[in-house]
Amino acid sequence: MTRAVGIDIGGTGIKTAIVNLETGELESERLKLATPEGGSPEGIVEAVVELVGQLDITGDPDIAVGVCFPAIILDGKTMSAANVSTEWIGLKAEALFERSLGRDIHFVNDADAAGFAEVRYGAAAGRTGLTIVTTLGTGIGSALIYNGVLIPNSELGHLEIDGVGAETRAANSAREAEELSWEEWAGRLQRYYSHLELLFSPNLFIVGGGVSKGHENFLPLLSLRTPIVPAELRNNAGIMGAAALAVRDLQW
């Protein structure tokens, strides 16, 4: 199987495309709809069905479909809800999407999907060992991938460091809210990544999120033994990762 559909569900937008699994390139136009106000299960599922209908994959019933979602995913259930309705918590969401789309899907956390894409197609392509991908935004998302195998639902932004949740001090939202200089924020990032380094001894850190576009302002200020580089795939990472994870028999 050389292509799959990736669907990336976020708090503000839902995106989808057909992905070439060998290259990671999009084989179709990237389609997008705004996430329905309130982010209810009914509204989001309707939007996903509409987008997949626009892809017109009815003639390819065997094409794999991957969906990534802003929640902890456990046994097909959404166990949390970030920027969507709390109705998702505890919901058998994977089964809901499968019934609505009329086909099997692979359901995964959004940060895990984006991180996996960076390992498969982006900043860590061809690297072995443990890669830790973090996204610095409203909070801190994370993904751990070891030799191409995803370890799901890591939630490393919620690690307690110096008595507080790491993302409350080191997320980009904290930098903006407290009007921190790059140097001040880098001091907090140094504490965070040094702690991750102590716990996991990774081979590579990858830093994503919108602020990573300005990585030259803060990454050079960090002193770590682990290489740390910006993410490469930007807004397509979730689509690409969801699609790649939908195909279980790929040879990495």
C-alpha positions in Angstrom: 0.0 0.0 0.0 1.6 3.3 -1.1 -1.0 5.8 0.0 -3.4 6.5 2.8 -5.7 9.2 4.1 -4.7 11.4 7.0 -7.2 13.4 9.0 -6.0 16.0 11.5 -8.6 17.2 14.0 -7.8 20.3 16.0 -9.6 22.8 18.2 -9.9 25.4 15.4 -9.6 23.4 12.2 -10.0 19.9 10.6 -7.7 19.0 7.7 -7.3 16.0 5.5 -5.4 14.8 2.4 -4.3 11.7 0.6 -0.6 11.0 1.5 2.1 9.2 -0.5 3.4 6.9 2.2 6.8 6.5 0.6 7.6 10.2 0.3 5.2 11.9 2.7 4.0 14.2 0.0 0.3 15.1 -0.4 -1.2 13.4 -3.4 -4.4 15.5 -3.2 -5.3 19.0 -2.3 -5.3 19.6 1.5 -8.9 20.2 2.4 -9.9 22.1 5.6 -13.0 23.0 7.5 -13.3 25.1 10.7 -13.9 22.9 13.7 -17.6 23.4 14.6 -18.2 25.8 17.5 -18.1 23.9 20.8 -16.3 20.9 19.3 -19.1 18.4 20.0 -18.7 14.8 18.8 -21.7 15.2 16.5 -20.4 18.4 14.9 -16.8 17.1 14.4 -17.9 13.8 13.0 -20.2 15.5 10.5 -17.3 17.7 9.4 -15.0 14.8 9.0 -17.5 12.9 6.9 -18.0 15.9 4.7 -14.2 16.3 4.2 -13.7 12.7 3.4 -16.6 12.9 0.9 -14.7 15.7 -0.9 -11.7 13.5 -1.2 -13.8 11.1 -3.2 -12.2 7.8 -2.2 -15.3 5.7 -2.7 -13.6 3.9 -5.6 -10.8 2.8 -3.3 -12.5 1.0 -0.4 -9.3 -0.5 0.8 -7.4 2.7 1.3 -6.2 3.1 4.9 -7.5 6.0 6.9 -5.8 7.5 10.0 -7.3 10.1 12.3 -5.4 12.2 14.9 -7.2 14.0 17.7 -6.3 16.3 20.6 -6.8 13.8 23.4 -5.2 10.9 25.1 -6.3 7.8 23.1 -6.7 4.6 25.0 -8.3 1.5 23.4 -10.1 3.7 20.9 -11.6 6.0 23.6 -10.8 9.7 24.0 -9.8 10.0 27.6 -9.3 13.8 27.6 -10.3 16.8 25.6 -8.1 19.7 24.6 -10.0 22.6 23.0 -13.0 20.5 22.2 -16.2 19.5 24.1 -15.9 17.5 27.3 -18.4 15.2 25.8 -15.4 13.5 24.2 -14.0 12.3 27.5 -14.6 8.5 27.8 -16.2 8.3 24.4 -15.7 5.3 22.1 -14.5 7.7 19.5 -12.7 5.3 17.2 -15.9 3.2 16.8 -17.9 6.4 16.3 -15.7 7.5 13.4 -15.7 4.0 11.9 -19.5 3.8 11.9 -19.8 7.3 10.4 -17.2 6.8 7.7 -18.2 3.2 6.9 -14.6 2.0 7.1 -11.9 1.0 9.6 -9.6 3.8 10.8 -6.5 4.1 12.9 -7.0 6.6 15.8 -4.1 8.4 17.5 -3.3 11.4 19.6 -2.4 14.5 17.5 1.0 15.1 19.0 1.9 11.4 18.5 0.9 11.7 14.8 2.9 14.8 14.2 5.9 13.4 16.0 5.8 10.2 14.1 5.7 12.1 10.9 8.9 14.0 11.8 10.6 10.7 12.4 9.3 9.1 9.2 9.6 12.1 6.8 11.0 15.1 8.6 13.8 16.2 10.9 14.6 12.7 12.3 14.2 10.7 9.0 16.8 7.9 9.0 17.7 8.4 12.7 17.7 5.5 15.1 17.4 5.4 18.9 15.0 7.5 20.9 13.6 10.7 19.4 11.5 13.0 21.6 9.3 15.5 19.7 7.9 18.4 21.7 5.5 21.1 20.5 5.7 24.5 22.3 2.3 26.2 22.0 -0.6 26.8 24.4 0.8 23.8 26.3 3.6 21.3 25.5 2.7 18.3 23.4 5.1 15.4 23.1 5.8 12.2 21.2 8.4 9.5 21.9 9.5 7.3 19.0 12.1 4.6 19.4 13.6 3.0 16.2 10.4 3.9 14.4 8.0 2.6 17.1 5.7 5.1 18.7 5.2 5.0 22.4 1.8 6.7 22.7 0.2 9.3 25.1 3.5 10.5 26.7 2.1 13.9 27.8 5.5 15.2 28.8 4.2 18.7 29.2 2.5 17.6 32.4 5.8 16.6 34.1 6.1 18.3 37.5 9.4 20.3 37.6 10.2 22.5 40.6 6.7 22.0 42.0 4.7 23.0 38.9 3.6 21.5 35.7 6.3 22.1 33.1 4.0 23.6 30.5 2.8 26.3 32.8 6.3 27.8 32.8 7.9 26.6 29.6 5.1 26.6 27.0 5.1 29.4 24.4 1.9 30.7 25.9 3.8 31.4 29.2 6.5 33.3 27.2 3.8 35.5 25.6 1.7 36.0 28.8 4.7 37.0 30.9 6.4 38.9 28.1 9.6 37.0 28.6 12.7 37.8 26.6 14.1 35.0 24.5 16.9 34.6 27.0 14.5 34.4 30.0 12.4 31.8 28.2 15.4 29.8 27.1 16.3 29.5 30.8 13.0 27.8 31.4 13.4 25.6 28.4 16.9 24.7 29.6 15.4 23.4 32.8 12.7 21.5 31.0 14.9 19.8 28.4 17.7 19.1 30.9 15.1 17.2 33.0 13.9 15.2 29.9 17.5 14.4 29.1 18.0 13.1 32.7 14.9 10.9 32.5 15.2 9.5 29.0 18.7 10.0 27.6 17.3 10.6 24.1 19.3 10.6 20.8 17.5 13.6 19.5 15.1 16.4 20.5 12.8 17.9 17.9 11.0 21.2 18.7 7.7 22.0 16.9 4.9 24.5 17.4 4.4 27.8 15.6 7.3 29.4 17.6 9.7 26.9 16.1 9.7 29.1 12.9 11.8 31.5 15.0 14.0 28.7 16.4 17.2 30.7 15.9 16.0 33.0 18.7 16.1 30.4 21.4 17.5 27.0 20.4 21.1 28.3 20.2 20.8 29.5 23.8 20.3 25.9 25.1 23.2 23.8 26.4 22.4 20.1 26.1 24.4 17.0 25.3 21.4 15.9 23.1 21.1 17.5 19.6 18.0 19.7 19.5 16.6 20.8 16.1 13.4 22.4 14.8 10.6 20.4 13.3 10.3 20.5 9.5 6.8 19.5 8.5 4.7 22.3 10.0 1.0 22.2 9.3 1.0 18.9 7.4 2.7 16.8 10.1 -0.6 15.6 11.7 -2.0 14.5 8.3 1.2 12.8 7.3 1.6 11.0 10.7 -2.0 9.9 10.9 -1.8 8.4 7.4 1.5 6.7 8.0 0.3 5.1 11.3 -2.9 3.9 9.5 -0.8 1.3 7.6 0.6 -1.3 10.1 2.6 -3.4 7.6 5.0 -0.7 6.4 8.7 -1.6 6.5 10.5 1.1 8.4 
